[in-house]
Amino acid sequence: MSLPSLRHANAHFVTPQLLVGGDLSFDQSMAAGQLEELVAAGVTHIVDVRVEANDADLVAELAPEVGYLHHGIDDAGQRVAADFFDTTVGFAVEAIDAGGIVLAHCHMGINRGPSLGFAVLLHQGWDAVEALTAIREAREIAYVDYAGDALVWHHKRLGHSSSELWQDLERVAEWRRESHLDVVEVIRKKRLEER
């Protein structure tokens, strides 16, 4: 299946209904162009998980037809609570089920946004490793650092046993070992691009 690609917006389609990515430019005119491109690509909803910024006013002004949820968390390696996934995945899945297209994004599109995308795919019934692979194929810099927390949330939500959870956590750990992504190097390169 061939998915659309974006030229200016810092986002990638994982499925026809789900994108993961980074934030809009801090330059207002560039951000307007990126938002216009996202809307033209069919994006109907945005979930912004940055704690450090919020584009609610910008989106309301330039694309009032786009549903917007800001539910920021830090990207400091902390445990992500179940209520974060309950709220953000609930918003995204409701939009997708209604025929919408959702962008899940953070600042760089490495951890928080892709982790939310991963949780959405889990909610939709995807296998954990297949979901991570799809995200990485769409956005090669995605590390999805909070995948473990998403798995804990997902397995608890479904009432699975701890052995089922541990099996998936081990599969994800093996996928990471085989993927050879150096998250520190990825972040350094992204920061250089932003200068």
C-alpha positions in Angstrom: 0.0 0.0 0.0 1.4 3.3 -1.0 0.9 6.1 1.5 1.0 9.9 0.8 4.3 11.7 1.6 4.5 15.2 2.8 7.0 17.8 1.5 7.0 20.4 4.2 5.2 19.1 7.2 7.3 17.1 9.7 5.1 14.1 9.6 4.8 10.7 8.0 1.8 8.4 7.3 2.0 5.1 9.2 -1.5 4.0 8.0 -4.0 5.9 5.8 -5.6 7.2 9.0 -2.6 7.8 11.2 0.5 10.0 11.0 3.3 10.5 13.5 5.8 13.3 13.5 7.3 16.4 14.9 5.9 19.9 15.5 5.0 22.8 13.3 7.7 25.3 12.6 8.2 28.2 15.0 8.2 30.5 12.0 4.5 31.5 11.6 4.5 31.5 7.8 6.2 28.1 7.6 3.8 26.7 10.1 0.9 28.0 8.1 2.2 26.2 5.0 2.8 23.0 6.9 -0.7 23.1 8.4 -2.1 23.7 5.0 -0.3 20.7 3.6 -1.5 18.5 6.5 -5.1 19.6 5.9 -4.7 19.0 2.1 -3.4 15.5 2.9 -6.7 14.9 4.8 -5.6 15.4 8.4 -8.7 16.1 10.5 -7.3 15.8 14.0 -4.1 16.6 15.8 -2.9 15.2 19.1 0.0 17.3 20.4 1.9 15.6 23.2 4.5 18.3 23.9 4.6 19.7 27.3 6.9 22.5 26.1 4.6 24.1 23.5 1.0 24.2 22.4 -0.3 25.1 18.9 -4.0 25.2 19.9 -4.4 28.9 19.0 -2.5 28.6 15.8 -4.6 25.6 14.6 -7.8 27.3 15.7 -6.9 30.4 13.7 -5.6 28.8 10.5 -7.5 25.5 10.4 -10.5 25.7 12.6 -12.0 22.6 11.0 -9.1 20.5 12.6 -9.8 18.9 15.9 -7.0 19.6 18.3 -6.0 17.9 21.6 -3.0 19.2 23.6 -2.0 16.7 26.3 1.6 17.3 26.9 4.1 15.1 28.7 7.8 15.5 29.2 10.3 13.5 27.2 12.7 12.6 30.1 12.5 8.8 30.2 9.8 8.8 32.9 7.0 6.3 33.2 4.0 7.4 31.2 0.7 6.9 33.2 -2.3 5.0 31.8 -4.5 8.1 31.9 -2.2 9.7 29.3 -2.9 6.8 26.9 -6.6 6.7 27.9 -7.1 10.3 26.9 -4.9 10.6 23.8 -5.7 7.2 22.3 -9.4 7.7 23.1 -9.4 11.0 21.2 -7.4 9.5 18.2 -9.4 6.3 17.9 -12.7 8.2 18.1 -11.6 10.4 15.3 -10.3 7.5 13.2 -13.5 5.5 13.8 -15.5 8.5 12.5 -13.5 8.5 9.3 -10.8 11.0 10.3 -7.1 11.1 9.8 -5.0 11.8 12.9 -1.5 13.3 13.4 0.2 12.3 16.7 3.1 14.6 17.2 5.7 15.8 19.7 8.7 18.1 19.1 11.1 16.0 17.1 8.9 13.1 16.3 11.3 10.6 17.9 9.6 9.4 21.1 6.4 10.9 22.4 4.4 11.2 19.2 5.5 7.9 17.8 4.8 6.2 21.2 1.2 7.6 21.0 1.0 6.3 17.4 2.1 2.9 18.7 -0.6 2.9 21.4 -3.2 3.8 18.8 -2.1 0.8 16.6 -2.2 -1.5 19.7 -5.7 -0.3 20.4 -6.6 -1.1 16.8 -5.4 -4.7 17.3 -1.9 -4.5 15.8 0.8 -6.8 17.0 3.4 -4.9 19.0 6.4 -5.7 16.7 4.4 -5.1 13.5 3.3 -1.8 14.9 6.8 -0.7 15.7 8.1 -1.9 12.3 5.3 0.1 10.5 6.2 3.2 12.5 9.9 2.9 11.8 9.3 2.2 8.1 7.2 5.4 7.9 9.6 7.5 10.0 13.1 6.1 10.3 14.0 8.4 13.2 11.2 7.1 15.4 12.6 5.4 18.5 9.3 5.0 20.3 10.9 5.2 23.8 7.6 4.8 25.6 6.5 1.7 23.9 6.9 -0.3 27.1 4.5 2.0 28.9 2.0 1.7 26.0 2.2 -2.0 26.3 1.6 -2.0 30.0 -1.5 0.2 29.4 -2.7 -1.9 26.5 -2.4 -5.3 28.4 -4.0 -3.9 31.5 -6.8 -2.4 29.5 -7.5 -5.8 27.9 -7.1 -7.8 31.2 -4.1 -9.8 29.9 -1.9 -11.8 32.2 1.5 -10.5 33.3 3.1 -13.3 31.3 1.5 -12.0 28.1 2.8 -8.5 28.9 6.3 -9.8 29.6 6.3 -11.8 26.4 5.5 -8.6 24.4 8.0 -6.5 26.3 10.7 -9.1 25.5 9.7 -9.1 21.8 10.0 -5.3 21.8 13.4 -5.4 23.5 14.6 -7.9 20.8 13.2 -5.7 18.1 15.2 -2.7 19.5 18.4 -4.8 19.6 17.9 -5.8 16.0 17.0 -2.3 14.9 20.3 -0.7 16.0 18.9 2.8 16.4 21.1 5.2 18.4 18.6 7.6 19.9 21.3 10.0 21.1 22.7 10.3 17.6 19.2 10.8 16.1 18.5 13.6 18.5 21.8 15.3 17.9 21.2 15.2 14.1 17.7 16.6 14.5 19.0 19.4 16.7 21.6 20.3 14.1 18.8 20.4 11.4 16.9 22.9 13.5 19.7 25.4 13.6 
